[in-house]
Amino acid sequence: MAGNPRNGRPYRTLCAQQRALGLPCWICGGEIDYNLTGLAGQRSPWAFTLDHAVPLSRGGDLLDPANARSAHRRCNSARGNRTTHRGQPERASRRW
């Protein structure tokens, strides 16, 4: 049984390459705090995450640099597996 491909060297290399570009969040356009790493980065909604323009659940390639995007953790989570975004994460129509 193969391990999680997101823990492999090719995926970590892609993340490092994307991080090195220093790009803003492709979803909201805001600056990403690339200094947030380790435990702080795992908890902060403003930390870098690697997002995929075509979500993996919709056939996107995990390791294709053309499918890789820089995003805030918060924006990436809010977008889910939708293939479009509106410049801001979608919000619920009412408070629950």
Secondary structure, 3 states (H helix, E strand, C coil): CCCCHHHCHHHHHHHHHHHHHCCCCCCCCCCCCCCCCHHHHHHCCCCEEEEECCCHHHCCCCCCHHHEEEEEHHHHHHHCCCCCCCCCCCCCCCCC
